[in-house]
Each structure stands twice: as C-alpha cells, then as structure tokens.
Amino acid sequence: MAPETTDLVLTDEQRQVADAIGQMLARESDSAAVRRVAFEGDGFDRALWRQLAEQGALGLHLPEAHGGLGLGITELVLVAEALGRRLACVPWLETLAVAGTALLIGGDEAAFSRWVPAIAAGEQVLTMDVGLVDGATVGAHRREGGGWRLEGRLPAVPAGMAAERLLLPVPSIDGLLLLAVDLGAEGVRRRRLPTHDATRPLAELVLDGVVVADADCVCRGAAAERVAAYTPQVASVVLAAEQVGVAQQCLDLSVAHLQQRVQFGRPLAGFQALKHRCAQMMVSIELARSAVLGAARDLDAGCDARRLLEHAAMARTVADDAARFCTHEAIQLHGGVGFTWEYDPQLYFKRAQAARCWFGMPPRWRAHHAALLLDEAAA
C-alpha cells in the first residue's frame, strides 16, 4: 500500500492571512509592548484584541453563517504561529482555539447563534478549564426551579481574569454537561495567580453556589463527551503551532545577535560551531512546522478519531521539543546576557516551559500514541 501523503504547500490566500497577521503583530506586539502589558498591566492587550477582531483573526474557523470566516484549522495554526512568535498578550488561544473549538464540536446551532458572533467581533472573551493543575473539584446540583447550582474550585484557569464566560464540563445526574458559566455572576470569586509566564495570566476560580440557567447549557450527554474528548486534541495542534512560533523567534533573535556581536575581530556568526547550532535549531523548527501543518491539513480533510489522536500527539511532542531546544540554545548563544531581564530569550523560555503543561505534558502524549500503536499491532 502506498504511504499517505499530505500537501503542505500553502495557498495564496493562506499566505495572505499569515502575512497580514504577522505584519500587524510585528508592529503592534513588539518586545516593548509585550513587556508593558505583561509586567505593568494586567496581561491583556485590549487594543491588540480589537485589531485582531478587525482582521478576522477571532473567527477564523467559526461558522460563516454566524459571523466567523468559515476557514480551516490550517489558517488557525498559521495565525497561532504568528501569535507565538510575538508572545501576544491576548486570550486568543483560550477563546478561539479552545472555547471556539468546543462550540464547534458540540454542534449546537443555538450556541453558535449566541456565542460565535460575539467571539468573532471581539466582544466576548471565553475560556475553558484545561487541567493545568490537579485539584479541580466542581459539582453540579439540579435546582428545583430549573438550572444548576455549582460548587467547587478551579486552581488555574487560563484567561480567568479577562474572560466573561467559562465553558465548564461538569458531571451531573443527567450525565456530562458543558455549561457556559457567567464569571460575573454572584458566587464567583477570582484571584490572579503569580506565574513565571506573565504573558499568559492564570487565575484561581472559586464557585460558591453559582447558578447556571438551563439556557446556558451548551450541550450534554454524548455531545458533551465528544467535546471533552476531542477539544484538547484539536487545541493541542494549535498550541503546537504557537510553540513553533516561539522556536522560530528564538532562532531569529540568535542569528541577529550573532551577526552583531564581534569577537576576535569578526562577527560571531562567522564561527562554524555557532553556525552548526543555528542549523540544528532550524532543522528542529522545520520538522515541527511540518508536523503541525500536516496535522492541520488532515483535520481539515475530516480525519477520524484515531488520526486526530496521532496528529495531536505528534504535533505536540515535536513542537514542544523544538521550543524547548531553541529557547535553551537562544539563551546560550546570547552568551552572558542570554538569561538577563533586558534580553528576550528568557521570555520565550518561560512561555515554552509553561505551554508544555497545557492538555498534558509530552510524556503523556507519547504514552497515548504508544498505546494506540500497540492496540493496532495487537488487533
């Protein structure tokens, strides 16, 4: 049987999407802007958020009939790479790649009508608990007058301070529910957490008798089970693209530094050993980018659950490894200043390390993939 092949060549329209967002981010989310928002503000660049909405970047794969662009996962990963490259301080991944994907998988037209236009227009920030820290305990209790009463604690929710709504899978006597919890409701307490990656804030959420109406149940039963099973896998491919952007920027920063830094009368970029290290960075980046684009293409083609898990595992592990390797190398190639506050490699190192925790660490993904292969071999 001939091996499966995937065309990784981008169309002109896809290149235009990537170039437009990349140029805007280079202009509006440079190092100074990121540091100002992350360390002097609350970690949410609202002006940049509005510009992303104006360029359609908040509705890329959402249904066109409800205000989205109706594009695919390929366009999503291209924008994610650009955002990762600039460490953009916006809850794009949380709102679009995680919560938006959950809405798509849930497949409820009423939910599309209610949430998608607001997401695409930049009027609604959504998030979803992705299990960054163990210890989440939330229970849903049916109320006599209808709706649900929530009790519990979520120890680390991405964009938990900026979001207006939290998509929360929670077990109940009626099976699994996916609830859209109003984070401004009575009984919700939020506390921003100190984190080493200030470009992506986290918050602890405590739900103390929070009432959720039946109308705010996005889906339940089998549909909610699908959301819980497949959203992390699709979102992991998008997160992998962000990691590729992190790695690419570290290579670019390193090359620029080596071209400027002079030792023994010539630029460091002229030393063969340093060229080899940059070449190794480039190879790891291209491998990761190919894994991500291949996964995105297959998802757009409608791959089955087995292929989805395979792609998510491959993209995450390869991209996480590339980001980890390239951020380490960038610090080393910058020499004695590589880890200092004034230089950017330390910011990218922190993002790469923090992102590895989303949806499970790389060993977990490798274990999933290994189990899949072993099951196939035994069949």
C-alpha positions as CSV (number, residue, x, y, z in Angstrom):
1,M,0.0,0.0,0.0
2,A,1.3,3.4,-0.9
3,P,2.1,5.7,2.1
4,E,-0.3,8.5,2.8
5,T,0.9,11.9,1.7
6,T,-0.2,15.4,2.7
7,D,0.3,18.5,0.6
8,L,1.9,21.1,2.9
9,V,2.1,23.9,0.3
10,L,0.1,26.9,1.4
11,T,-2.4,28.6,-1.0
12,D,-2.0,32.3,-1.8
13,E,-5.0,33.1,0.4
14,Q,-3.4,31.3,3.4
15,R,-0.1,33.1,2.9
16,Q,-2.0,36.4,2.8
17,V,-3.7,35.6,6.1
18,A,-0.4,34.7,7.7
19,D,1.4,37.7,6.3
20,A,-1.3,40.2,7.3
21,I,-1.4,39.0,10.9
22,G,2.4,38.6,11.1
23,Q,3.0,42.2,9.9
24,M,0.4,43.6,12.3
25,L,1.8,41.7,15.3
26,A,5.4,42.8,14.4
27,R,4.2,46.4,14.5
28,E,1.8,46.2,17.5
29,S,3.2,43.5,19.7
30,D,7.0,44.1,19.8
31,S,9.1,43.4,22.9
32,A,8.4,46.8,24.4
33,A,4.6,46.4,24.1
34,V,4.7,42.8,25.5
35,R,6.7,43.9,28.5
36,R,4.4,46.9,29.1
37,V,1.2,44.8,29.0
38,A,2.6,41.7,30.9
39,F,4.5,43.5,33.7
40,E,2.9,46.9,34.0
41,G,-0.7,46.0,33.0
42,D,-3.0,43.0,33.6
43,G,-1.6,40.8,30.8
44,F,-4.4,41.6,28.3
45,D,-3.7,43.9,25.4
46,R,-7.2,45.1,24.6
47,A,-6.1,47.3,21.8
48,L,-4.4,44.4,20.1
49,W,-7.5,42.3,20.7
50,R,-9.6,44.8,18.8
51,Q,-7.2,44.8,15.9
52,L,-7.3,41.0,15.7
53,A,-11.1,41.2,15.6
54,E,-11.0,43.8,12.8
55,Q,-8.7,41.5,10.7
56,G,-11.0,38.5,11.3
57,A,-8.5,36.6,13.4
58,L,-11.1,35.9,16.1
59,G,-13.4,34.0,13.9
60,L,-11.1,32.0,11.6
61,H,-12.7,28.5,11.8
62,L,-16.1,29.5,13.2
63,P,-19.2,29.2,11.0
64,E,-19.5,31.9,8.4
65,A,-23.3,32.0,8.8
66,H,-22.8,33.2,12.4
67,G,-20.1,35.8,11.8
68,G,-17.0,33.7,11.5
69,L,-14.8,33.3,8.4
70,G,-15.5,29.6,7.9
71,L,-11.9,28.8,7.2
72,G,-10.0,25.7,8.5
73,I,-7.5,24.5,11.1
74,T,-4.7,25.3,8.6
75,E,-5.4,29.1,8.9
76,L,-5.8,28.7,12.6
77,V,-2.3,27.3,13.0
78,L,-0.8,29.9,10.8
79,V,-2.2,32.7,13.0
80,A,-1.2,30.8,16.1
81,E,2.4,30.6,14.9
82,A,2.5,34.4,14.4
83,L,1.0,35.0,17.8
84,G,3.5,32.7,19.5
85,R,6.3,34.4,17.7
86,R,5.4,37.7,19.3
87,L,4.2,36.4,22.7
88,A,1.0,38.4,22.0
89,C,-0.8,39.2,25.3
90,V,-4.3,38.3,24.2
91,P,-6.6,35.3,25.2
92,W,-6.8,34.1,21.6
93,L,-5.9,30.5,22.2
94,E,-8.3,30.3,25.1
95,T,-11.2,32.0,23.3
96,L,-10.9,30.7,19.8
97,A,-8.8,27.6,19.7
98,V,-10.2,26.1,22.9
99,A,-13.6,27.5,23.6
100,G,-14.5,28.1,20.0
101,T,-13.4,24.6,19.0
102,A,-15.5,23.2,21.9
103,L,-18.6,25.0,20.5
104,L,-17.9,23.6,17.0
105,I,-17.5,20.0,18.4
106,G,-20.7,20.5,20.4
107,G,-22.5,21.3,17.2
108,D,-25.4,23.2,18.8
109,E,-26.9,25.8,16.4
110,A,-28.4,27.8,19.3
111,A,-24.9,28.0,20.9
112,F,-23.4,29.2,17.6
113,S,-26.0,31.9,17.3
114,R,-25.5,33.0,20.8
115,W,-21.7,32.9,21.1
116,V,-20.0,32.9,17.7
117,P,-20.9,36.5,16.6
118,A,-19.6,37.9,19.9
119,I,-16.4,35.9,19.8
120,A,-15.7,36.9,16.1
121,A,-16.4,40.6,16.9
122,G,-14.0,40.6,19.9
123,E,-16.9,41.4,22.2
124,Q,-16.7,38.2,24.3
125,V,-13.7,36.5,25.9
126,L,-14.3,32.9,26.7
127,T,-12.1,30.4,28.4
128,M,-12.2,26.7,29.4
129,D,-10.6,24.8,32.2
130,V,-7.8,22.8,30.6
131,G,-6.5,21.0,33.7
132,L,-3.2,22.8,34.1
133,V,-3.1,21.9,37.8
134,D,-4.7,18.9,39.5
135,G,-7.2,19.6,42.2
136,A,-10.2,20.9,40.2
137,T,-13.4,19.8,42.0
138,V,-16.7,21.2,40.7
139,G,-20.1,19.6,41.2
140,A,-23.4,20.5,39.6
141,H,-26.6,20.1,41.5
142,R,-30.0,20.3,39.9
143,R,-32.2,23.1,41.2
144,E,-36.0,22.8,41.7
145,G,-36.7,25.8,39.6
146,G,-34.5,24.7,36.7
147,G,-30.9,25.2,36.0
148,W,-27.8,24.1,38.0
149,R,-26.0,25.1,41.2
150,L,-22.2,24.9,41.0
151,E,-19.9,24.3,43.9
152,G,-16.1,23.9,43.7
153,R,-12.7,25.3,42.8
154,L,-10.6,25.5,39.7
155,P,-7.0,26.1,40.7
156,A,-5.6,27.5,37.5
157,V,-7.7,28.8,34.6
158,P,-6.1,30.5,31.6
159,A,-7.5,34.0,31.0
160,G,-9.6,33.5,34.1
161,M,-9.4,37.2,35.0
162,A,-10.2,38.5,31.5
163,A,-12.9,36.1,30.4
164,E,-16.6,36.9,30.7
165,R,-17.7,33.2,30.4
166,L,-16.1,29.9,31.3
167,L,-17.0,26.7,29.4
168,L,-17.0,24.1,32.1
169,P,-17.5,20.3,31.6
170,V,-19.1,19.0,34.8
171,P,-20.6,15.7,35.7
172,S,-24.2,15.6,36.9
173,I,-27.1,13.2,37.5
174,D,-28.1,13.9,33.8
175,G,-24.6,12.9,32.5
176,L,-21.8,15.2,31.5
177,L,-22.8,18.9,31.0
178,L,-20.9,21.6,29.1
179,L,-22.0,24.8,30.9
180,A,-21.3,28.4,30.0
181,V,-20.7,29.9,33.4
182,D,-21.1,33.7,33.8
183,L,-17.9,34.8,35.6
184,G,-19.5,38.0,36.7
185,A,-22.3,36.1,38.5
186,E,-22.9,36.0,42.2
187,G,-20.8,33.4,44.0
188,V,-17.8,33.6,41.6
189,R,-14.5,34.6,43.2
190,R,-11.4,35.2,41.1
191,R,-7.8,35.6,42.0
192,R,-4.9,36.2,39.7
193,L,-2.1,33.8,40.2
194,P,1.6,34.6,40.2
195,T,3.1,32.8,37.2
196,H,6.6,32.7,35.6
197,D,5.0,33.3,32.2
198,A,3.4,36.7,32.7
199,T,2.4,36.9,29.0
200,R,-0.4,34.4,29.7
201,P,-2.1,35.0,33.0
202,L,-3.8,32.4,35.1
203,A,-6.5,32.7,37.7
204,E,-7.9,30.7,40.5
205,L,-11.7,30.4,40.4
206,V,-14.0,29.5,43.3
207,L,-17.6,28.8,42.5
208,D,-19.7,29.1,45.6
209,G,-23.3,28.4,44.8
210,V,-23.2,29.8,41.3
211,V,-26.5,29.4,39.5
212,V,-26.4,28.4,35.8
213,A,-29.6,28.5,33.9
214,D,-30.7,25.7,31.6
215,A,-30.3,28.1,28.6
216,D,-26.5,28.3,29.5
217,C,-26.0,24.6,29.0
218,V,-24.2,24.4,25.7
219,C,-24.6,20.6,25.3
220,R,-25.0,17.5,27.4
221,G,-24.6,13.7,27.2
222,A,-22.8,12.3,24.2
223,A,-22.2,15.8,22.7
224,A,-20.5,16.9,25.9
225,E,-18.5,13.7,26.0
226,R,-17.2,14.5,22.4
227,V,-16.3,18.0,23.5
228,A,-14.3,16.7,26.5
229,A,-12.5,14.1,24.4
230,Y,-11.7,16.0,21.2
231,T,-11.3,19.6,22.1
232,P,-7.9,19.1,23.9
233,Q,-6.6,17.2,20.8
234,V,-7.6,19.8,18.3
235,A,-6.4,22.7,20.5
236,S,-3.1,20.9,21.1
237,V,-2.3,21.1,17.4
238,V,-3.0,24.8,17.6
239,L,-0.8,25.2,20.7
240,A,1.9,23.3,18.9
241,A,1.9,26.0,16.2
242,E,2.4,28.6,18.9
243,Q,5.4,26.6,20.1
244,V,6.8,26.7,16.5
245,G,6.5,30.5,16.6
246,V,8.3,30.6,19.9
247,A,11.1,28.5,18.4
248,Q,11.3,30.5,15.2
249,Q,11.7,33.8,17.0
250,C,14.4,32.4,19.2
251,L,16.4,31.4,16.1
252,D,15.9,34.8,14.5
253,L,16.9,36.6,17.8
254,S,20.0,34.4,18.0
255,V,21.1,34.9,14.4
256,A,20.7,38.7,14.8
257,H,22.7,38.7,17.9
258,L,25.5,36.6,16.4
259,Q,25.7,38.9,13.4
260,Q,26.1,42.0,15.7
261,R,28.4,40.5,18.3
262,V,32.1,40.7,17.4
263,Q,34.9,38.6,18.9
264,F,38.5,38.2,17.7
265,G,37.9,40.9,15.1
266,R,34.9,39.2,13.3
267,P,31.2,38.6,14.0
268,L,30.3,35.5,15.9
269,A,28.0,34.5,13.0
270,G,31.2,33.6,11.1
271,F,32.2,30.8,13.5
272,Q,31.5,27.4,12.2
273,A,30.5,25.8,15.5
274,L,27.8,28.5,16.1
275,K,26.5,28.1,12.6
276,H,26.0,24.4,13.3
277,R,24.0,25.2,16.4
278,C,21.7,27.6,14.5
279,A,21.3,24.9,11.7
280,Q,20.2,22.4,14.3
281,M,17.6,24.9,15.6
282,M,16.4,25.4,12.0
283,V,16.0,21.7,11.4
284,S,14.0,21.2,14.7
285,I,11.7,24.1,13.7
286,E,11.1,22.8,10.2
287,L,10.3,19.3,11.5
288,A,7.8,20.8,14.0
289,R,6.2,23.1,11.4
290,S,5.7,20.2,9.0
291,A,4.1,18.1,11.8
292,V,1.7,20.9,12.7
293,L,0.8,21.7,9.1
294,G,0.3,18.0,8.3
295,A,-2.0,17.7,11.3
296,A,-3.9,20.8,10.3
297,R,-4.4,19.6,6.7
298,D,-5.6,16.2,7.9
299,L,-8.1,17.8,10.3
300,D,-9.4,20.0,7.5
301,A,-9.9,16.9,5.4
302,G,-12.0,15.3,8.2
303,C,-9.7,12.7,9.7
304,D,-11.1,10.1,12.1
305,A,-10.6,9.9,15.9
306,R,-7.6,7.6,15.6
307,R,-5.8,10.0,13.2
308,L,-6.7,13.0,15.3
309,L,-5.0,11.5,18.4
310,E,-2.0,10.5,16.3
311,H,-1.6,14.0,14.9
312,A,-2.2,15.7,18.3
313,A,0.5,13.5,19.9
314,M,3.0,14.0,17.1
315,A,2.5,17.8,16.7
316,R,2.6,18.4,20.4
317,T,5.7,16.4,21.2
318,V,7.7,17.5,18.2
319,A,6.8,21.2,18.7
320,D,7.3,21.2,22.5
321,D,10.8,19.6,21.9
322,A,11.6,22.2,19.3
323,A,10.5,25.1,21.5
324,R,12.4,23.7,24.5
325,F,15.6,23.1,22.4
326,C,15.5,26.5,20.7
327,T,14.8,28.5,23.8
328,H,17.7,26.8,25.6
329,E,20.0,27.5,22.6
330,A,19.0,31.1,22.3
331,I,20.0,31.7,25.9
332,Q,23.3,30.0,25.3
333,L,24.0,31.8,22.0
334,H,23.4,35.1,23.6
335,G,26.3,34.4,26.0
336,G,26.4,36.1,29.4
337,V,23.4,38.3,28.7
338,G,21.1,35.5,27.5
339,F,19.3,35.0,30.8
340,T,19.1,38.6,31.8
341,W,16.0,40.7,32.1
342,E,16.9,43.1,29.4
343,Y,17.0,40.4,26.6
344,D,14.1,38.5,25.3
345,P,15.2,34.8,25.2
346,Q,14.2,34.4,28.9
347,L,10.6,35.4,28.0
348,Y,10.4,32.8,25.3
349,F,11.9,30.2,27.5
350,K,9.2,30.8,30.1
351,R,6.4,30.6,27.5
352,A,7.8,27.4,26.1
353,Q,8.0,25.8,29.5
354,A,4.6,26.9,30.6
355,A,2.9,25.8,27.4
356,R,4.2,22.3,27.8
357,C,1.7,21.8,30.7
358,W,-1.4,22.5,28.6
359,F,-3.5,19.4,27.9
360,G,-0.9,17.2,29.4
361,M,2.9,17.0,29.3
362,P,4.8,15.5,26.3
363,P,5.3,12.1,28.1
364,R,1.5,11.8,28.4
365,W,1.1,12.4,24.6
366,R,3.8,9.9,23.8
367,A,2.1,7.3,26.1
368,H,-1.2,7.9,24.3
369,H,0.5,7.5,20.9
370,A,2.3,4.3,22.1
371,A,-0.9,2.8,23.4
372,L,-2.6,3.5,20.0
373,L,0.2,1.8,18.1
374,L,0.3,-1.2,20.5
375,D,-3.5,-1.6,20.2
376,E,-3.2,-1.6,16.4
377,A,-0.4,-4.2,16.5
378,A,-2.4,-6.5,18.7
379,A,-5.5,-6.2,16.5
